[in-house]
Amino acid sequence: MAGQDYLHRSAALFSAVFPVVWLGLLLIYAARRRVTAEAILTAFTMGFLSALTVGISFLTVAAVTAGSDVISLKGVFATSFLAAALPEEAAKLAVILTIVYRHEDVISPLDYILTAGWVGLGFAGLENIFYVFGEFADGDGKWLSLAIARAATAVPSHTMSGVLMGILLASSLEERAHKARWMIASFLIPFFLHGLYDVCVVSLREQANGLPFSAEPWHLALGLGVVMTFEAWLAFALVRYGRSRWHETLAPPLRSGQSRWIEYSFRMLLILTMLIAIGLIGLGIFGVWKRHNISAFAGAGIAWLGIAYTTRLLCLTAKDHPSDLTVSPQVPISKDLASG
């Protein structure tokens, strides 16, 4: 029995960590060896530690729902925006501005985008372990379905919210006339999308507990996918927009070339990601037809396609356009951001 329990725990840990590793490899591919390992490790570690705000969220939710088995509709929005989105997105932004962007190897806007994505991925990693092992500890056998659902939705959503923050913060440096607007947007846009995402998730959970909703569960699940789709493709659009504008000279040089088999391995990873995304879309369409909660996978699949295209766009930027996404070295980015 002890050996079987160990295997179950190992399986739960693997299911929680696997999507983080997958997305991490995509971010490494996007970096094209231009972002140093030290900067990546710093960003991921700080994001991982910032997920301790999940504990704050749990305590806030407990306070909101104390003495009641079912929270009100107002409580759903309060839980989603104030107990979850606010502390979590604020924690990510805080470590990005105060620690990650002060790192000496974070130089260009491309560095800003990718390290912010690593912060989001680190946050998603610890949070995913919390949720999967929490469900595993309940002993009802539903931890695997939760792990699969979070691998397709929550983990990429946190990662893309970090990427969005990085894009918007980098934009604040290019368009100095509207710097304050971009910096405010770097918090408000991820916060708003995160809140909408959690509204769908919390509503589904509380509807199962008796909270009255006019919408059917599969509608809420579909809405979750729509939020993810918008988040991923907004990031893609902003990266594409930035590519056409961030064109200062003296980009940091590309590092030594990598072996052909590593290049092909990353390309296969990208292709496999797109195939899985197409599979998720098909599963989600089936869910819509059957009016089932797996309808969320339709939007999740489209979002994963957006992530794949964003990764490819960043990769091409680094490989084929060495002057793109780079600011003038006369103005240190981290000090400029820190000074406001």
Buried (B, 14 or more C-beta within 10 A) or exposed (E): EEEEEEEBEEBBBEBBBBBBEBBBBBBBBBBBBBBBEEBBEBBBBBBBBBBBBBEBBBEBBEEBBEEEEEBBEEBBBBBBBBBBBBBBBBBBBBBBBEBBBBBEBBBBBBBBBBBBBBBBBBBBBBBBBBBBBEBBEEEEEEBBEBBEBBBBBBBBBBBBBBBBBBBBBBBBBBEEEEBEBBBEBBBEBBBBBBBBBBBBBBBBBBBEEEBEBEBEBBBBBBBBBBBBBBBBBBBBEBBEEBBEEBBBEEBBEEEEEEEEEEEEBBEEBBEEBBEBBBEBBEBBBBBBEEEBBBBBBBBBBBBBBBBBBBBBBBBBBBEEBBEBBBBEBEEBBBEBBEEE
